[in-house]
Amino acid sequence: MCSTRRLEPHESGLLRKLRLRALQDAPGSFRDTYADLVVRPSSYWEDLTRSVTQPGRNVMFLACEGDQPVGSAFGLVDHAQARTGRVGGMWVDPRWRRQGIGEGLLQEVIRWAGERDFGCLRLWCVADEVASGSLYRKVGFKETGGQQLLSEGSAICVAEMELQL
Ligand SMILES: CC(C)(COP(=O)(O)OP(=O)(O)OC[C@H]1O[C@@H](n2cnc3c(N)ncnc32)[C@H](O)[C@@H]1OP(=O)(O)O)[C@@H](O)C(=O)NCCC(=O)NCCS
């Protein structure tokens, strides 16, 4: 039975492990790369952990089978746009996919955004990625028409999606 919880302030090692696993597993889904992040010092992971565990900042949700984390997602504050949050880093271990875990994580981010009184949640989705696109559409996200490359020099196109809250 899968449960969800927030990353805790002492868990920078777990954050590093999960993020690197996601980047290795799905390199075409994220702007960050394994090669860039695997060499970052522990101070990078400690800063990132503070940014998702300090009150009023971002948040990281973990999906756990027993005490084993099998997926994660970030809720991010968009400082450039008032009352707007962003979904990032959505990832589920391939052995645990198609069991509702990704949807459960997304619902946690939506709940968090509601508690923050955000008016909408936005995200970038790889344009031809069936799994993530279907997941976001299922919970009500719609394309805004915005498009960009996943990262500079990448051939992968990402489309912006939005959920009004
Ligand atoms: C996208 C991802 C997080 C989905 O996680 P998941 O736990 O398998 O998703 P769920 O089981 O909660 O699926 C919820 C809905 O999403 C859609 N969906 C998920 N995977 C799908 C697939 N492979 N094909 C078609 N639809 C899919 C379905 O609508 C599904 O609802 P249903 O089971 O009632 O049909 C997972 O595939 C993943 O980690 N992919 C690699 C990383 C990635 O692409 N991240 C997104 C970056 S934008």
The ligand as an SDF file (V2000), in Angstrom:
LIG
                    3D

 48 50  0  0  0  0  0  0  0  0999 V2000
    4.7110    9.9880  -15.8350 C   0  0  0  0  0  0  0  0  0  0  0  0
    4.8300    9.0530  -14.6240 C   0  0  0  0  0  0  0  0  0  0  0  0
    5.2560    9.8820  -13.4160 C   0  0  0  0  0  0  0  0  0  0  0  0
    3.4660    8.4070  -14.3630 C   0  0  0  0  0  0  0  0  0  0  0  0
    3.5380    7.6880  -13.1360 O   0  0  0  0  0  0  0  0  0  0  0  0
    2.5640    6.4370  -12.8280 P   0  0  0  0  0  0  0  0  0  0  0  0
    2.6290    6.1750  -11.3820 O   0  0  0  0  0  0  0  0  0  0  0  0
    2.8950    5.3090  -13.7260 O   0  0  0  0  0  0  0  0  0  0  0  0
    1.1440    7.0320  -13.2540 O   0  0  0  0  0  0  0  0  0  0  0  0
   -0.2860    6.5620  -12.7060 P   0  0  0  0  0  0  0  0  0  0  0  0
   -0.3000    5.0780  -12.5350 O   0  0  0  0  0  0  0  0  0  0  0  0
   -0.6510    7.3960  -11.5290 O   0  0  0  0  0  0  0  0  0  0  0  0
   -1.2240    6.9280  -13.9290 O   0  0  0  0  0  0  0  0  0  0  0  0
   -2.2500    7.9160  -13.8290 C   0  0  0  0  0  0  0  0  0  0  0  0
   -2.7940    8.1660  -15.2330 C   0  0  0  0  0  0  0  0  0  0  0  0
   -1.7480    8.6410  -16.0870 O   0  0  0  0  0  0  0  0  0  0  0  0
   -1.9080    8.0740  -17.4050 C   0  0  0  0  0  0  0  0  0  0  0  0
   -0.7740    7.1910  -17.7130 N   0  0  0  0  0  0  0  0  0  0  0  0
    0.2570    6.8850  -16.8800 C   0  0  0  0  0  0  0  0  0  0  0  0
    1.1560    6.1170  -17.5430 N   0  0  0  0  0  0  0  0  0  0  0  0
    0.6610    5.9180  -18.7800 C   0  0  0  0  0  0  0  0  0  0  0  0
    1.1400    5.2250  -19.9160 C   0  0  0  0  0  0  0  0  0  0  0  0
    2.3190    4.5440  -19.8950 N   0  0  0  0  0  0  0  0  0  0  0  0
    0.4020    5.2560  -21.0640 N   0  0  0  0  0  0  0  0  0  0  0  0
   -0.7640    5.9260  -21.1060 C   0  0  0  0  0  0  0  0  0  0  0  0
   -1.2880    6.6310  -20.0420 N   0  0  0  0  0  0  0  0  0  0  0  0
   -0.5610    6.6230  -18.9040 C   0  0  0  0  0  0  0  0  0  0  0  0
   -3.2210    7.3100  -17.3680 C   0  0  0  0  0  0  0  0  0  0  0  0
   -4.2530    8.2290  -17.6970 O   0  0  0  0  0  0  0  0  0  0  0  0
   -3.3160    6.9120  -15.9070 C   0  0  0  0  0  0  0  0  0  0  0  0
   -4.6280    6.6910  -15.4730 O   0  0  0  0  0  0  0  0  0  0  0  0
   -5.2790    5.2080  -15.6440 P   0  0  0  0  0  0  0  0  0  0  0  0
   -4.3140    4.2640  -14.9890 O   0  0  0  0  0  0  0  0  0  0  0  0
   -6.5960    5.3450  -14.9460 O   0  0  0  0  0  0  0  0  0  0  0  0
   -5.3600    4.9650  -17.1140 O   0  0  0  0  0  0  0  0  0  0  0  0
    5.8610    7.9110  -14.8920 C   0  0  0  0  0  0  0  0  0  0  0  0
    5.5360    7.2720  -16.1050 O   0  0  0  0  0  0  0  0  0  0  0  0
    7.3070    8.3800  -14.9790 C   0  0  0  0  0  0  0  0  0  0  0  0
    7.9730    8.5080  -13.9540 O   0  0  0  0  0  0  0  0  0  0  0  0
    7.8100    8.6320  -16.2000 N   0  0  0  0  0  0  0  0  0  0  0  0
    9.2080    9.0560  -16.3990 C   0  0  0  0  0  0  0  0  0  0  0  0
    9.4640   10.4490  -15.8950 C   0  0  0  0  0  0  0  0  0  0  0  0
    8.5370   11.4860  -16.5130 C   0  0  0  0  0  0  0  0  0  0  0  0
    8.1700   11.4120  -17.6840 O   0  0  0  0  0  0  0  0  0  0  0  0
    8.1800   12.4950  -15.7070 N   0  0  0  0  0  0  0  0  0  0  0  0
    7.3360   13.5820  -16.1490 C   0  0  0  0  0  0  0  0  0  0  0  0
    8.1810   14.7670  -16.4810 C   0  0  0  0  0  0  0  0  0  0  0  0
    7.1610   16.0830  -17.1440 S   0  0  0  0  0  0  0  0  0  0  0  0
  1  2  1  0
  2  3  1  0
  2  4  1  0
  2 36  1  0
  4  5  1  0
  5  6  1  0
  6  7  2  0
  6  8  1  0
  6  9  1  0
  9 10  1  0
 10 11  2  0
 10 12  1  0
 10 13  1  0
 13 14  1  0
 14 15  1  0
 15 16  1  0
 15 30  1  0
 16 17  1  0
 17 18  1  0
 17 28  1  0
 18 19  1  0
 18 27  1  0
 19 20  2  0
 20 21  1  0
 21 22  1  0
 21 27  2  0
 22 23  1  0
 22 24  2  0
 24 25  1  0
 25 26  2  0
 26 27  1  0
 28 29  1  0
 28 30  1  0
 30 31  1  0
 31 32  1  0
 32 33  2  0
 32 34  1  0
 32 35  1  0
 36 37  1  0
 36 38  1  0
 38 39  2  0
 38 40  1  0
 40 41  1  0
 41 42  1  0
 42 43  1  0
 43 44  2  0
 43 45  1  0
 45 46  1  0
 46 47  1  0
 47 48  1  0
M  END
$$$$
